[in-house]
Amino acid sequence: MWDRRFNDRARALRIPCSDKDGAVSVSLRTMLAACLGGVGLVFTVGTAVLLNAEAGGRMQGVIGDQLHQYADQVADKLDRGMFERYRDLLVATSLDSVRSPDASRDSRRAVVQRLKDTYTDYAWIGFIEPNGILQVATDRVLEGMDVNARGWWKQGLERPYVGDVHDAIVLGKLLYANRAEPPRFVDLAAPVHAEDGTLLGVIAAHLSWDWAMEVERSVLGQVDKARHVEAMILAGDDTVILGPKELIGQRIGAVSATVADSAAIRTWPDGVGYLTSTAATQGYRGYPGLAWKVVLREPATLALAPVREMRNRVIAWGAAASLLAVLVGYLLAGWISAPLRAMARAVREAGATGGRPALPATGHYAEIDTLSDAMRAYLDEIREGERRLKDSLGEKTILLHEIHHRVKNNLQVIYGLMMVEVRQLPKEERGRARMEAVARRITSMGRLHEQLYMSGDFARIDLGEHLLHLCEALSDLRPNEAVALRVEAAPATCSLELALPFGLIANELMTNSLKHAFPEGRGGTVTITLHDGPDALVMEVSDDGIGCAGGLPTGGIGTTLVNGLVRQIGGTLTFDTRQGCIARVSVPKARPAVPALPEAPAQTMAA
C-alpha cells in the first residue's frame, strides 16, 4: 500500500505527464526555467513599453523644440527681410533726387534702378505721379501706364503699405517670359512728399516671392535631409502661400492654428501624422507685419524612428537575456531536482520489489535533507500502520467466518427444531403447512450464510450459485418425479443486502409453482433464470403447468412477503399467464433507498 502511494508521488517528477483528471503536471526543471524566462520577458516588455512612453515623449519634446526653433528662425528672417525692404522704400522716399519737385525723370529712374540692382529680389520698382501715371520704372517696364486701379497705389497715397502675396500675370509675363509657373509678388508702396508736405507721388515695389523660398532654404539647410522636414508659410487666413505644391492655396488652419512653444503630432489632410510646429511673424521695428505663420512638419514615424530603434534593440537584448535565463533556470532546476529524482527512483524500485525504499543521503541543500528525513519517518509510520491493519483485518476475517458459521448453524438448529414440531402435527393440520413454509425460508437464509462462510468474500455473493443451491433444497417439494427443476442463472455478484431478499423471493415463487401448477400427477418443468443486464438484474420463475386462468390467488402470507421484499429492493414484479405462469422480478442497478416492508401488498399470489 505505502509503496504504491509513494510510487504515485514519484511519477509526478516526470516531464510532463497527465494525472487521472487530465491535468498536465510540469516538472520542476521546466517550471523554474519558464519562470526565469518569463520574468526576463516581462521585464523586457515592461522596459520596452516604459522606454517607448518615456523616451518617446522626451524625444518628441526635443525634436519638437528643434522644429519650433527652426520655425522661429524662419519667421524672424521673414520679419527682418520685410523690414529691410520696407526701410529701403522709406529711405528712397527721403532722397533729394526723388522728393525734390524739380527732380527729373532720369534722376528718379536712376534711384529706383540702383535700388533694384542692389537687391536683386526686387522684381520691379516704379515712381507713380499723383495722377496715377507711372512716371519711371526699372528697366522702363510699363512706364506711362495708368495704375489708378491698383490697390497698392491707393494704399500708398496715404501711408507706407505692405501687401500680401499675390499673382501678377501681366507683369510676370513681362519680367519672367521663360518661366513656366506664374511668379508671385509682395507689394510695397510709400508716399513721396516734398519738404513742404506736398504729395509728389508714390514709390512702389514688387518683391519676388522667391525671396521667401531663399529664407526657407537658408534655415532648413541646417536640418538633416534624411528627416524630410517640410516648411510652409501661411497667410493671415491660414491659406498656404509657400510650401508643397499640393497644398498651395489650401486653408489648413485645423492643423496649424495653435501657436505653442513646442511641436505636437497632428493628422494632416493626407491622413498622415506629422510632428508639427507653428510660429507666427510679429513684425519688426517700424514694419507692422502681415500676420504670416511659419509651419514646419516632419513625419512622426521618421521623427520618432530613433525611439523605435532603441526599443527594438532593448527587446532584442531582452529576448537574448530571457533565453539565457531559461538556460540558467533549466540547469539550476536540474541541480535542485536531482535529489528529488533520486528519491523518486528509490521509491519506484521499492514499489517494484515490495521492499522499503533506500532513500539516498543528499547534501545539496537543507530543505532536501529535511524532506528526506520526513519521508523516512513517514514510511516507517506507513509500514507500522500497514502491519497493524493486516493484523486487524486477519482478526476481523476470522471473526466474520465464525459469525457466518454460527448463524448458519443456528438457522439449521432452528430448522431442525421446527421440523421436529412439524412431524408431530397431523398432515391435515393447517398449521403444519405454515410451519413448513417458515422452515423453508429459514433454510434459504441458512444456505446464504453457508455460501458466505465457504467463499471467504463477505461483501459479494454469487446470486446464480445461491439460486442453484436453493433449487436443490426445494426438490423435495415436487408433487411427483415428472416435475423437473431447472436453473439458468448467469454469474451475477451482489451484496448480502440484495442476495437475501432475492433468495426469499425466489423461494416463494418456486414454492408457489410446485404447489399449484401441477395437480393430479401432472408433469412439467419449473425454470428459474437470472440475467445480469447493463441496467437491471432480472430474475424469472416460470412453469408450464395449468397457469392462472382463474386469476392470481390472493390473501396468502407468501404474497405479502414477496411484494414487500420486491419493494424493499426497489424492484418491480410482473406476471405473464399466457403459457403456464411466468413471474418476472426486475431490480435496476441504481436502486433508490426504500422502506423495508410495506403495509399493504402490491401484487397477490398463493402461499
C-alpha positions as CSV (number, residue, x, y, z in Angstrom):
1,M,0.0,0.0,0.0
2,W,2.6,2.5,1.1
3,D,4.9,1.8,-1.8
4,R,2.1,2.3,-4.3
5,R,1.2,5.7,-2.8
6,F,4.9,6.9,-2.9
7,N,5.2,5.5,-6.4
8,D,2.4,7.8,-7.5
9,R,4.2,10.8,-6.0
10,A,7.4,9.7,-7.7
11,R,5.7,9.7,-11.1
12,A,4.9,13.4,-10.5
13,L,8.5,14.3,-11.1
14,R,8.4,13.1,-14.8
15,I,8.3,15.6,-17.6
16,P,5.4,16.0,-18.4
17,C,2.6,13.6,-17.6
18,S,-1.1,13.6,-17.1
19,D,-3.0,12.6,-14.0
20,K,-6.3,10.8,-13.8
21,D,-8.3,14.1,-14.1
22,G,-6.5,15.0,-17.4
23,A,-4.4,17.8,-15.8
24,V,-0.8,18.1,-17.0
25,S,1.8,18.2,-14.3
26,V,5.0,20.1,-15.1
27,S,8.4,19.2,-13.9
28,L,10.3,21.5,-11.5
29,R,13.0,22.0,-14.2
30,T,10.5,23.1,-16.8
31,M,8.7,25.3,-14.2
32,L,11.8,27.1,-13.0
33,A,13.1,27.6,-16.5
34,A,9.8,29.0,-17.6
35,C,9.6,31.3,-14.6
36,L,13.0,32.8,-15.1
37,G,12.5,33.2,-18.8
38,G,9.0,34.6,-18.2
39,V,10.3,37.1,-15.6
40,G,13.0,38.2,-18.1
41,L,10.5,38.5,-20.9
42,V,8.1,40.5,-18.7
43,F,10.9,42.8,-17.6
44,T,11.9,43.3,-21.2
45,V,8.4,44.0,-22.4
46,G,7.9,46.4,-19.5
47,T,11.2,48.2,-20.2
48,A,10.3,48.5,-23.9
49,V,6.8,49.9,-23.0
50,L,8.3,52.4,-20.5
51,L,11.1,53.3,-22.9
52,N,8.6,53.8,-25.7
53,A,6.4,56.0,-23.5
54,E,9.1,58.0,-21.6
55,A,11.8,58.2,-24.2
56,G,9.2,58.7,-26.9
57,G,7.8,61.7,-25.0
58,R,11.2,63.1,-24.4
59,M,12.3,62.6,-28.0
60,Q,9.1,64.2,-29.3
61,G,9.8,67.2,-27.0
62,V,13.4,67.5,-28.1
63,I,12.6,67.2,-31.8
64,G,9.6,69.5,-31.3
65,D,11.8,72.1,-29.7
66,Q,14.2,71.9,-32.7
67,L,11.3,72.3,-35.2
68,H,10.0,75.2,-33.2
69,Q,13.4,76.9,-33.2
70,Y,13.6,76.5,-36.9
71,A,10.1,77.9,-37.4
72,D,11.0,80.8,-35.2
73,Q,14.2,81.4,-37.2
74,V,12.2,81.4,-40.5
75,A,9.6,83.8,-39.0
76,D,12.3,86.1,-37.7
77,K,14.1,86.2,-41.0
78,L,10.9,86.9,-42.8
79,D,10.1,89.8,-40.5
80,R,13.7,91.2,-40.8
81,G,13.8,90.8,-44.5
82,M,10.5,92.5,-45.0
83,F,11.6,95.2,-42.6
84,E,14.7,95.8,-44.7
85,R,12.6,96.1,-47.9
86,Y,10.2,98.3,-46.1
87,R,13.0,100.5,-44.9
88,D,14.5,100.6,-48.4
89,L,11.4,102.3,-49.7
90,L,11.2,104.7,-46.8
91,V,14.9,105.7,-47.4
92,A,14.2,106.1,-51.2
93,T,11.3,108.5,-50.5
94,S,13.6,110.7,-48.4
95,L,16.3,111.1,-51.2
96,D,16.5,114.6,-52.7
97,S,16.7,113.2,-56.1
98,V,13.3,111.7,-55.6
99,R,11.4,114.1,-53.3
100,S,12.5,117.3,-54.9
101,P,9.8,118.9,-57.0
102,D,12.4,119.7,-59.7
103,A,13.8,116.2,-59.8
104,S,14.0,114.8,-63.3
105,R,12.7,111.6,-64.6
106,D,16.3,110.4,-65.2
107,S,17.3,111.0,-61.6
108,R,14.3,109.3,-60.2
109,R,14.8,106.4,-62.7
110,A,18.4,106.1,-61.6
111,V,17.4,105.8,-57.9
112,V,14.9,103.0,-58.4
113,Q,17.2,101.2,-60.9
114,R,20.1,101.4,-58.4
115,L,17.8,100.0,-55.6
116,K,16.8,97.1,-57.8
117,D,20.3,96.3,-58.8
118,T,21.5,96.4,-55.2
119,Y,18.9,93.9,-54.1
120,T,18.0,91.5,-56.9
121,D,14.9,90.0,-55.2
122,Y,13.1,93.3,-56.2
123,A,11.2,92.2,-59.4
124,W,10.1,95.8,-60.2
125,I,10.2,99.3,-58.7
126,G,8.5,102.4,-60.1
127,F,7.6,106.1,-59.3
128,I,3.9,107.0,-59.9
129,E,2.8,110.6,-60.2
130,P,-0.2,111.8,-58.1
131,N,-2.5,111.4,-61.1
132,G,-1.8,107.6,-61.2
133,I,0.5,107.6,-64.2
134,L,3.7,105.6,-63.9
135,Q,6.4,108.1,-64.5
136,V,9.6,105.9,-64.3
137,A,10.3,102.2,-63.6
138,T,13.2,99.8,-63.5
139,D,14.2,98.7,-67.0
140,R,11.4,101.2,-68.2
141,V,8.8,98.4,-67.8
142,L,5.2,99.8,-68.0
143,E,6.3,103.4,-68.0
144,G,3.4,105.7,-68.8
145,M,0.8,103.1,-67.7
146,D,-2.2,104.2,-65.6
147,V,-2.2,102.4,-62.3
148,N,-5.2,104.1,-60.6
149,A,-7.0,100.7,-60.4
150,R,-4.2,99.1,-58.4
151,G,-4.9,98.6,-54.7
152,W,-1.3,99.2,-53.6
153,W,-1.4,102.6,-55.4
154,K,-4.4,103.7,-53.4
155,Q,-3.0,102.5,-50.1
156,G,0.4,104.0,-50.9
157,L,-1.0,107.5,-51.4
158,E,-2.0,107.7,-47.7
159,R,0.8,105.8,-45.8
160,P,3.5,103.2,-46.2
161,Y,1.9,100.0,-47.3
162,V,2.9,96.3,-47.4
163,G,0.6,93.9,-49.3
164,D,0.3,90.2,-49.0
165,V,1.5,87.7,-51.6
166,H,-0.4,87.6,-54.9
167,D,0.0,86.6,-58.5
168,A,0.8,89.2,-61.2
169,I,0.2,87.5,-64.5
170,V,0.7,90.6,-66.8
171,L,3.9,91.8,-65.0
172,G,5.1,88.2,-64.7
173,K,4.9,87.7,-68.5
174,L,6.9,90.8,-69.0
175,L,9.6,90.1,-66.4
176,Y,9.7,86.3,-66.5
177,A,8.7,85.3,-70.0
178,N,10.5,82.0,-69.9
179,R,9.1,80.9,-66.5
180,A,6.6,78.0,-66.6
181,E,4.7,79.0,-63.4
182,P,3.4,82.5,-62.9
183,P,5.6,84.4,-60.4
184,R,4.2,85.7,-57.1
185,F,5.0,89.1,-55.5
186,V,4.7,91.0,-52.3
187,D,3.7,94.7,-52.8
188,L,5.3,97.6,-51.0
189,A,4.4,101.3,-51.5
190,A,5.2,104.6,-49.8
191,P,4.2,108.2,-50.5
192,V,6.8,110.8,-51.5
193,H,6.3,114.3,-50.1
194,A,8.2,117.5,-50.7
195,E,9.8,119.4,-47.9
196,D,6.6,121.5,-47.6
197,G,4.5,118.3,-47.4
198,T,3.2,118.4,-50.9
199,L,2.4,114.9,-52.3
200,L,4.7,114.4,-55.2
201,G,3.9,110.7,-55.9
202,V,4.3,107.1,-54.7
203,I,7.3,104.8,-54.9
204,A,6.0,101.2,-55.3
205,A,7.9,97.9,-55.5
206,H,7.1,94.3,-56.3
207,L,9.2,91.9,-54.2
208,S,9.7,88.5,-55.8
209,W,8.3,85.7,-53.6
210,D,11.4,83.7,-54.4
211,W,13.0,85.7,-51.6
212,A,10.8,83.8,-49.1
213,M,11.9,80.5,-50.6
214,E,15.6,81.5,-50.1
215,V,14.8,82.3,-46.5
216,E,13.3,78.9,-46.0
217,R,16.2,77.1,-47.6
218,S,18.7,79.1,-45.6
219,V,17.2,77.8,-42.4
220,L,16.3,74.2,-43.4
221,G,19.7,73.8,-44.8
222,Q,20.8,73.2,-41.2
223,V,18.5,70.2,-40.9
224,D,19.5,66.7,-42.0
225,K,17.8,65.9,-45.3
226,A,17.0,62.4,-44.1
227,R,14.5,63.9,-41.7
228,H,12.2,65.1,-44.6
229,V,11.3,68.3,-42.8
230,E,8.9,70.5,-44.8
231,A,8.2,74.2,-44.3
232,M,5.1,76.2,-45.2
233,I,4.2,79.9,-44.9
234,L,0.5,80.7,-44.3
235,A,-1.2,84.0,-45.0
236,G,-3.3,85.6,-42.3
237,D,-6.4,83.5,-43.3
238,D,-4.3,80.2,-43.0
239,T,-4.0,79.8,-46.7
240,V,-0.8,78.2,-47.8
241,I,1.3,80.7,-49.8
242,L,4.5,78.8,-49.7
243,G,5.0,75.0,-49.3
244,P,4.4,71.7,-51.1
245,K,2.6,72.2,-54.5
246,E,-0.4,70.1,-53.5
247,L,-1.1,72.4,-50.5
248,I,-0.6,75.8,-52.2
249,G,-3.8,77.7,-51.9
250,Q,-5.4,75.4,-49.4
251,R,-6.5,76.5,-45.9
252,I,-5.1,74.3,-43.2
253,G,-5.9,76.2,-40.1
254,A,-7.2,73.0,-38.4
255,V,-3.6,71.6,-38.1
256,S,-1.7,74.8,-37.6
257,A,-4.0,77.2,-35.8
258,T,-2.3,76.7,-32.4
259,V,0.9,78.5,-31.9
260,A,2.8,76.9,-29.0
261,D,6.3,76.7,-27.6
262,S,6.8,73.2,-28.9
263,A,5.5,70.8,-31.5
264,A,2.7,68.3,-31.4
265,I,1.7,65.3,-33.5
266,R,-1.2,66.2,-35.8
267,T,-3.0,64.3,-38.5
268,W,-3.0,66.2,-41.8
269,P,-5.5,66.0,-44.7
270,D,-3.5,63.2,-46.3
271,G,-4.2,61.1,-43.2
272,V,-0.5,61.0,-42.1
273,G,0.6,62.0,-38.7
274,Y,3.2,64.8,-38.6
275,L,5.2,66.4,-35.8
276,T,4.0,69.9,-36.4
277,S,5.3,73.3,-35.1
278,T,3.9,76.7,-35.8
279,A,5.5,80.2,-35.3
280,A,3.8,83.5,-36.1
281,T,5.5,86.5,-37.6
282,Q,5.4,89.5,-35.3
283,G,6.7,92.4,-37.5
284,Y,10.0,94.1,-36.8
285,R,10.5,97.7,-35.5
286,G,8.6,100.0,-37.9
287,Y,7.4,97.1,-40.1
288,P,3.9,96.1,-38.8
289,G,4.0,92.5,-40.3
290,L,1.4,90.6,-42.3
291,A,0.3,88.0,-39.7
292,W,2.1,85.2,-41.6
293,K,2.6,81.8,-39.9
294,V,5.5,79.6,-40.4
295,V,4.6,75.9,-40.2
296,L,7.2,73.1,-40.1
297,R,6.2,69.5,-40.2
298,E,8.1,66.2,-40.1
299,P,6.5,62.7,-40.5
300,A,6.1,61.3,-36.9
301,T,7.3,57.9,-38.0
302,L,10.6,59.4,-39.1
303,A,10.9,61.8,-36.2
304,L,10.4,59.0,-33.6
305,A,12.4,56.4,-35.5
306,P,15.3,56.6,-33.0
307,V,12.9,55.7,-30.2
308,R,11.7,52.7,-32.2
309,E,15.2,51.6,-33.0
310,M,16.2,51.8,-29.3
311,R,13.0,49.9,-28.3
312,N,13.8,47.2,-30.8
313,R,17.3,46.9,-29.5
314,V,16.0,46.6,-25.9
315,I,13.6,43.9,-27.0
316,A,16.3,42.0,-28.9
317,W,18.8,42.2,-25.9
318,G,16.0,41.3,-23.5
319,A,14.9,38.3,-25.6
320,A,18.5,37.1,-25.6
321,A,18.7,37.6,-21.8
322,S,15.5,35.8,-21.4
323,L,16.8,32.8,-23.4
324,L,19.9,32.8,-21.2
325,A,17.7,32.9,-18.1
326,V,15.8,29.9,-19.4
327,L,19.1,28.0,-19.9
328,V,20.3,29.0,-16.4
329,G,17.0,28.1,-14.9
330,Y,17.0,24.8,-16.6
331,L,20.5,23.9,-15.3
332,L,19.7,25.3,-11.9
333,A,16.4,23.3,-11.7
334,G,18.3,20.2,-12.7
335,W,20.6,20.7,-9.8
336,I,17.7,21.3,-7.4
337,S,15.6,18.4,-8.7
338,A,18.4,15.8,-8.8
339,P,17.9,14.6,-5.2
340,L,14.2,14.6,-5.7
341,R,14.6,12.4,-8.8
342,A,16.9,10.1,-6.8
343,M,14.3,9.7,-4.1
344,A,11.7,9.0,-6.8
345,R,13.8,6.3,-8.4
346,A,14.3,4.7,-4.9
347,V,10.6,4.7,-4.3
348,R,9.8,3.2,-7.7
349,E,12.3,0.5,-7.3
350,A,11.0,-0.3,-3.8
351,G,7.5,-0.4,-5.3
352,A,8.5,-3.0,-7.9
353,T,10.2,-5.2,-5.3
354,G,7.8,-4.6,-2.4
355,G,10.6,-3.6,-0.1
356,R,11.4,-0.5,1.8
357,P,12.9,2.3,-0.3
358,A,16.5,3.2,0.5
359,L,16.4,6.9,0.3
360,P,19.8,8.3,-0.8
361,A,21.6,10.7,1.6
362,T,21.9,14.1,-0.1
363,G,23.7,17.3,0.9
364,H,22.6,19.7,-1.8
365,Y,20.6,22.0,0.5
366,A,18.9,21.8,3.9
367,E,15.4,21.5,2.6
368,I,16.0,18.3,0.7
369,D,17.6,16.8,3.8
370,T,14.5,17.8,5.8
371,L,12.3,16.2,3.2
372,S,14.3,13.0,3.1
373,D,14.1,12.7,6.9
374,A,10.4,13.4,6.8
375,M,9.9,10.7,4.1
376,R,11.8,8.1,6.1
377,A,9.7,8.8,9.2
378,Y,6.5,8.7,7.2
379,L,7.5,5.4,5.5
380,D,8.1,3.9,8.9
381,E,4.7,5.1,10.1
382,I,3.0,3.7,7.0
383,R,4.7,0.3,7.4
384,E,3.7,0.1,11.0
385,G,0.1,1.2,10.1
386,E,0.0,-1.4,7.4
387,R,1.2,-4.1,9.8
388,R,-1.5,-3.2,12.3
389,L,-4.1,-3.0,9.6
390,K,-3.2,-6.5,8.3
391,D,-3.3,-7.9,11.8
392,S,-6.7,-6.2,12.4
393,L,-8.0,-7.5,9.1
394,G,-7.0,-11.0,9.8
395,E,-8.7,-10.9,13.2
396,K,-11.9,-9.5,11.6
397,T,-11.9,-12.1,8.8
398,I,-11.7,-14.9,11.3
399,L,-14.5,-13.3,13.3
400,L,-16.7,-12.9,10.3
401,H,-16.1,-16.5,9.3
402,E,-17.1,-17.5,12.8
403,I,-20.2,-15.3,12.8
404,H,-21.5,-16.7,9.5
405,H,-20.7,-20.2,10.5
406,R,-22.6,-19.7,13.8
407,V,-25.5,-18.0,12.1
408,K,-25.7,-20.9,9.6
409,N,-25.6,-23.4,12.5
410,N,-28.2,-21.6,14.5
411,L,-30.5,-21.4,11.5
412,Q,-30.0,-25.2,11.0
413,V,-30.8,-25.8,14.7
414,I,-34.0,-23.7,14.3
415,Y,-34.9,-25.5,11.2
416,G,-34.3,-28.9,12.9
417,L,-36.5,-27.9,15.9
418,M,-39.3,-26.7,13.6
419,M,-39.2,-29.9,11.6
420,V,-39.4,-31.9,14.8
421,E,-42.5,-30.0,15.7
422,V,-43.9,-30.3,12.2
423,R,-43.7,-34.1,12.2
424,Q,-45.7,-34.2,15.4
425,L,-48.6,-32.4,13.8
426,P,-51.2,-34.3,11.7
427,K,-50.8,-33.9,7.9
428,E,-54.2,-32.4,7.6
429,E,-53.4,-29.8,10.2
430,R,-53.3,-26.3,8.6
431,G,-50.5,-25.1,10.9
432,R,-48.2,-27.8,9.7
433,A,-48.1,-26.3,6.1
434,R,-47.3,-22.8,7.5
435,M,-44.5,-24.1,9.7
436,E,-43.0,-26.0,6.7
437,A,-43.1,-22.7,4.7
438,V,-41.3,-20.9,7.5
439,A,-38.7,-23.6,7.7
440,R,-38.0,-23.4,4.0
441,R,-37.5,-19.6,4.4
442,I,-35.1,-20.3,7.2
443,T,-33.3,-22.8,5.0
444,S,-32.9,-20.2,2.3
445,M,-31.2,-17.8,4.7
446,G,-29.1,-20.5,6.2
447,R,-27.7,-21.5,2.8
448,L,-26.8,-17.9,2.0
449,H,-24.7,-17.7,5.2
450,E,-23.2,-21.1,4.4
451,Q,-22.2,-19.7,1.0
452,L,-20.6,-16.7,2.6
453,Y,-18.7,-18.8,5.1
454,M,-17.4,-21.0,2.3
455,S,-16.4,-18.2,-0.1
456,G,-14.4,-16.0,2.2
457,D,-15.8,-12.9,0.4
458,F,-18.2,-11.2,2.8
459,A,-19.1,-8.3,0.7
460,R,-20.2,-10.1,-2.6
461,I,-22.4,-13.0,-3.2
462,D,-22.7,-15.1,-6.4
463,L,-26.5,-14.9,-6.8
464,G,-26.6,-17.5,-9.6
465,E,-24.9,-20.1,-7.4
466,H,-27.2,-19.2,-4.5
467,L,-30.3,-19.9,-6.7
468,L,-28.8,-23.2,-7.7
469,H,-28.4,-24.3,-4.1
470,L,-31.9,-23.1,-3.4
471,C,-33.4,-25.3,-6.1
472,E,-31.6,-28.3,-4.8
473,A,-33.2,-27.7,-1.4
474,L,-36.7,-27.3,-2.9
475,S,-36.5,-30.6,-4.9
476,D,-38.4,-32.4,-2.1
477,L,-41.5,-30.2,-2.7
478,R,-42.1,-31.6,-6.2
479,P,-45.5,-33.2,-6.4
480,N,-44.1,-36.1,-8.5
481,E,-40.9,-37.2,-10.3
482,A,-42.4,-35.9,-13.6
483,V,-41.8,-32.3,-12.4
484,A,-38.3,-31.1,-13.2
485,L,-36.5,-28.1,-11.7
486,R,-34.1,-26.2,-13.9
487,V,-31.8,-23.3,-13.2
488,E,-30.4,-21.0,-16.0
489,A,-28.5,-18.4,-13.9
490,A,-25.7,-16.3,-15.3
491,P,-22.9,-15.4,-12.8
492,A,-24.0,-12.2,-11.1
493,T,-22.4,-10.8,-7.9
494,C,-24.4,-8.7,-5.5
495,S,-24.3,-7.6,-1.9
496,L,-25.7,-9.5,1.0
497,E,-28.4,-6.9,1.4
498,L,-29.7,-7.8,-2.1
499,A,-29.0,-11.5,-2.1
500,L,-31.1,-12.3,1.0
501,P,-34.4,-10.8,-0.3
502,F,-33.7,-12.1,-3.8
503,G,-33.4,-15.6,-2.4
504,L,-36.5,-15.3,-0.3
505,I,-38.5,-14.1,-3.3
506,A,-37.2,-17.0,-5.5
507,N,-38.1,-19.4,-2.7
508,E,-41.7,-18.1,-2.5
509,L,-42.2,-18.0,-6.3
510,M,-40.8,-21.6,-6.8
511,T,-42.8,-23.0,-3.9
512,N,-45.9,-21.5,-5.3
513,S,-45.3,-23.1,-8.8
514,L,-44.5,-26.5,-7.3
515,K,-47.7,-26.5,-5.2
516,H,-50.3,-25.2,-7.6
517,A,-49.0,-25.6,-11.2
518,F,-49.1,-29.5,-11.4
519,P,-52.2,-31.0,-9.8
520,E,-53.2,-34.7,-10.1
521,G,-49.8,-36.1,-11.0
522,R,-49.3,-33.8,-14.0
523,G,-45.7,-33.4,-15.2
524,G,-43.8,-30.3,-16.3
525,T,-40.9,-28.0,-15.6
526,V,-40.2,-25.1,-13.3
527,T,-37.4,-22.9,-14.6
528,I,-35.6,-20.1,-12.8
529,T,-33.4,-17.8,-14.9
530,L,-31.1,-14.9,-13.9
531,H,-29.9,-12.3,-16.3
532,D,-27.4,-9.6,-15.4
533,G,-28.2,-6.8,-17.8
534,P,-26.4,-3.4,-18.2
535,D,-29.2,-1.5,-16.4
536,A,-31.0,-4.1,-14.3
537,L,-30.8,-7.5,-12.7
538,V,-33.7,-9.7,-13.9
539,M,-35.0,-13.0,-12.4
540,E,-37.8,-15.1,-13.9
541,V,-39.6,-18.0,-12.3
542,S,-41.7,-19.8,-14.9
543,D,-43.6,-23.1,-15.2
544,D,-45.5,-24.9,-17.9
545,G,-48.3,-26.0,-15.6
546,I,-52.0,-25.2,-15.6
547,G,-51.4,-21.5,-15.4
548,C,-53.6,-19.0,-13.6
549,A,-56.5,-18.7,-15.9
550,G,-58.8,-18.0,-13.0
551,G,-56.7,-15.2,-11.8
552,L,-53.8,-14.9,-9.3
553,P,-54.5,-16.3,-5.8
554,T,-54.7,-13.7,-3.1
555,G,-54.6,-13.4,0.6
556,G,-51.5,-15.6,1.3
557,I,-48.6,-14.8,3.5
558,G,-46.2,-15.5,0.7
559,T,-48.0,-12.9,-1.5
560,T,-47.4,-10.2,1.2
561,L,-43.8,-11.3,1.8
562,V,-42.9,-11.3,-2.0
563,N,-44.5,-7.9,-2.6
564,G,-42.8,-6.4,0.4
565,L,-39.4,-7.8,-0.5
566,V,-39.7,-6.5,-4.1
567,R,-40.5,-3.1,-2.7
568,Q,-37.6,-3.2,-0.3
569,I,-35.0,-3.8,-3.1
570,G,-36.6,-1.2,-5.3
571,G,-37.7,-3.6,-8.0
572,T,-40.8,-4.5,-10.0
573,L,-42.9,-7.7,-10.1
574,T,-44.9,-8.7,-13.2
575,F,-46.8,-11.8,-14.2
576,D,-47.5,-13.4,-17.6
577,T,-50.1,-16.2,-17.6
578,R,-50.5,-16.8,-21.3
579,Q,-48.5,-20.1,-21.2
580,G,-48.3,-21.5,-17.7
581,C,-47.2,-18.8,-15.3
582,I,-44.2,-16.5,-15.5
583,A,-43.2,-14.2,-12.6
584,R,-40.5,-11.6,-13.5
585,V,-38.6,-9.6,-10.9
586,S,-36.5,-6.7,-12.2
587,V,-34.2,-4.7,-10.0
588,P,-32.4,-1.6,-11.5
589,K,-28.6,-1.3,-11.0
590,A,-29.1,2.2,-9.5
591,R,-31.7,1.5,-6.7
592,P,-33.2,4.2,-4.5
593,A,-33.5,3.7,-0.8
594,V,-36.9,2.3,0.1
595,P,-38.6,1.1,3.3
596,A,-38.0,-2.5,4.4
597,L,-41.6,-3.8,4.2
598,P,-44.8,-2.0,3.1
599,E,-48.1,-2.2,5.0
600,A,-50.1,-3.5,2.0
601,P,-49.1,-5.8,-0.8
602,A,-48.7,-4.5,-4.4
603,Q,-49.2,-8.0,-6.0
604,T,-51.1,-11.1,-4.9
605,M,-50.3,-14.8,-5.2
606,A,-50.9,-18.0,-3.3
607,A,-48.7,-19.0,-0.4
